[in-house]
Amino acid sequence: MCWARAGKSSRSDVCSKLPNGPTGKFAGDRKAFLADLEKAVYAAKIASYAQGYMLMRAAAEAYGWHLNLGGIALMWRGGCIIRSVFLGKIKEAFDANPDLPNLLLAPYFREAMTAADGAWHRVVASAVQLGIPVPTLSSSLAFYDGYRRERLPANLTQAQRDYFGAHTYERVDGPRGKFFHTNWIGRGGDVTSRAYQA
């Protein structure tokens, strides 16, 4: 991160001397973009709560806790700065299904995410094209896009590990636990490192 020396200049003054990124200005429909932005922020909020509840559920399983996940939402409403009506929707979701594996699967939240999907992608894409950092919107969108995919690009990571260190990889068309090695560049032979076990 770019930091200025105390007393000399502001951080933005120093960082502004870095090589220029995109300099375009938004030229689209401002009203439509603001409507998209509202949906994107709401979707990111849902995703952040879904992740928080995933962590609580994982901790409960690991430590043998018996958490009332719906009740926790109302506890926040009464005991901290989070006073949103939205918390009632979380309670309703867990009341309807106490074993709900993820908040994103509850009908209300699934519908909200479906309604916001296009807007969320448009907002993040516009920000990236304009060089505007939106770390919360973009990282929560990456989580959501990854969560709803049956297959992720982890196979590329395995292939890269095999390429540079002969660590082997599993194939999606083979049984779990069967490892392969490819002589990617025709040198080095078929010697492998030990199989990587995550």
C-alpha positions in Angstrom: 0.0 0.0 0.0 1.2 3.5 -0.8 1.8 5.6 2.3 3.2 9.1 2.5 5.7 10.2 5.1 4.1 12.0 8.0 4.0 15.8 7.5 5.3 15.7 3.9 2.2 15.1 1.8 -1.0 13.2 1.8 -1.2 9.5 0.8 -3.2 10.4 -2.3 -0.6 12.9 -3.4 2.2 10.2 -3.3 0.0 7.5 -4.8 -1.1 9.7 -7.6 2.4 9.6 -9.0 2.1 5.8 -9.6 1.5 4.8 -13.2 -1.9 5.8 -14.4 -4.7 3.3 -14.6 -8.0 3.8 -16.4 -9.1 7.4 -16.6 -12.5 7.1 -18.3 -15.7 8.6 -16.8 -19.0 6.9 -16.5 -21.1 7.7 -19.6 -24.1 5.4 -19.0 -27.6 6.0 -17.7 -27.0 7.5 -14.2 -30.5 6.6 -12.9 -30.2 3.0 -14.1 -26.7 2.7 -12.7 -27.9 3.9 -9.2 -30.7 1.3 -9.3 -28.1 -1.3 -10.1 -25.9 0.0 -7.3 -28.7 -0.3 -4.8 -29.3 -4.0 -5.8 -25.5 -4.7 -5.8 -25.1 -3.3 -2.3 -28.1 -5.4 -1.0 -26.8 -8.5 -2.6 -23.3 -8.0 -1.1 -25.0 -7.5 2.3 -26.8 -10.8 1.9 -23.6 -12.5 0.9 -21.7 -11.2 3.9 -24.4 -12.4 6.3 -24.5 -15.8 4.5 -20.7 -16.1 5.0 -21.0 -15.1 8.7 -23.7 -17.7 9.2 -21.5 -20.3 7.4 -18.8 -19.5 9.9 -21.1 -19.8 12.9 -22.5 -23.1 11.6 -18.9 -24.5 11.1 -17.8 -23.3 14.5 -21.0 -24.9 16.1 -20.2 -28.2 14.4 -16.5 -28.1 15.4 -17.1 -27.1 19.0 -20.4 -28.8 19.7 -22.3 -25.6 20.2 -26.1 -25.5 19.9 -26.8 -22.2 18.3 -30.2 -20.7 17.7 -29.2 -19.1 14.4 -32.5 -17.2 13.9 -32.4 -16.0 17.5 -28.9 -14.6 16.9 -30.2 -12.3 14.2 -32.8 -10.8 16.7 -30.1 -10.5 19.4 -28.1 -8.3 17.0 -31.1 -6.2 16.4 -31.6 -5.6 20.1 -28.1 -5.3 21.3 -25.9 -3.5 18.8 -25.8 -1.0 16.0 -27.3 -3.5 13.5 -31.0 -2.6 13.7 -32.1 -3.7 10.2 -35.5 -5.1 9.4 -33.5 -7.5 7.2 -32.5 -9.4 10.4 -36.2 -10.5 10.7 -35.9 -12.1 7.3 -32.9 -14.1 8.6 -34.9 -15.3 11.6 -37.9 -16.2 9.4 -35.5 -18.3 7.2 -34.1 -20.3 10.1 -37.6 -20.6 11.7 -38.8 -22.2 8.5 -35.8 -24.5 8.2 -33.6 -24.7 11.3 -31.2 -27.0 9.3 -30.8 -24.5 6.5 -27.3 -25.2 5.2 -26.9 -21.6 3.8 -28.9 -18.4 4.0 -28.6 -18.1 0.2 -30.8 -21.2 -0.1 -33.8 -19.7 1.8 -36.5 -18.6 -0.7 -36.5 -14.9 0.2 -32.7 -14.6 -0.1 -32.5 -16.8 -3.2 -35.1 -14.5 -4.9 -33.3 -11.4 -3.8 -29.9 -12.7 -5.1 -31.5 -13.7 -8.4 -33.1 -10.3 -8.8 -29.7 -8.5 -8.1 -27.4 -10.8 -10.1 -27.2 -8.8 -13.3 -27.0 -5.5 -11.6 -24.3 -6.7 -9.2 -22.2 -7.9 -12.2 -22.7 -4.7 -14.1 -21.7 -2.5 -11.1 -18.5 -4.4 -10.5 -17.6 -4.6 -14.2 -18.1 -0.8 -14.5 -16.0 -0.1 -11.5 -13.2 -2.3 -12.8 -13.3 -0.7 -16.2 -13.1 2.8 -14.6 -10.4 1.8 -12.2 -12.5 2.4 -9.1 -11.7 0.0 -6.2 -14.8 -1.7 -4.9 -13.3 -4.5 -2.7 -16.4 -5.4 -0.7 -18.7 -5.6 -3.8 -16.2 -7.4 -5.9 -15.0 -9.9 -3.2 -18.5 -10.8 -2.2 -19.5 -11.2 -5.8 -16.5 -13.6 -6.3 -17.7 -15.5 -3.2 -21.2 -15.8 -4.6 -20.1 -16.8 -8.1 -17.8 -19.4 -6.6 -20.4 -20.7 -4.2 -22.9 -21.5 -6.9 -20.6 -23.3 -9.2 -20.4 -27.0 -9.3 -16.8 -27.0 -10.4 -14.2 -24.3 -9.7 -10.8 -23.7 -11.3 -8.8 -25.5 -8.5 -7.8 -28.0 -11.1 -5.7 -25.3 -12.7 -3.9 -24.9 -9.4 -3.2 -28.6 -9.3 -1.9 -28.5 -12.9 0.4 -25.6 -12.0 1.8 -27.4 -9.0 2.4 -30.5 -11.2 4.1 -28.4 -13.8 6.6 -26.6 -11.5 7.0 -29.3 -8.9 5.7 -32.6 -10.2 3.2 -32.7 -7.3 0.6 -34.7 -9.4 -3.0 -34.0 -9.8 -6.4 -35.7 -9.7 -8.6 -35.8 -12.8 -12.3 -35.1 -12.8 -12.9 -38.1 -15.1 -11.1 -40.5 -12.7 -11.7 -41.8 -9.2 -10.8 -39.6 -6.2 -7.4 -40.5 -4.8 -5.9 -41.5 -8.1 -3.1 -39.2 -9.0 -1.6 -38.3 -12.4 1.6 -36.6 -13.5 2.2 -35.0 -16.9 5.6 -34.2 -18.4 4.4 -30.8 -19.4 7.4 -29.6 -21.4 9.0 -32.9 -22.5 12.0 -32.6 -20.0 12.4 -33.9 -16.5 10.9 -37.3 -17.1 8.1 -39.0 -15.2 9.5 -38.5 -11.7 7.0 -37.1 -9.3 7.0 -35.4 -5.9 4.9 -37.1 -3.3 1.2 -36.7 -3.8 -0.2 -33.5 -2.3 -2.8 -34.2 0.3 -4.8 -31.2 1.4 
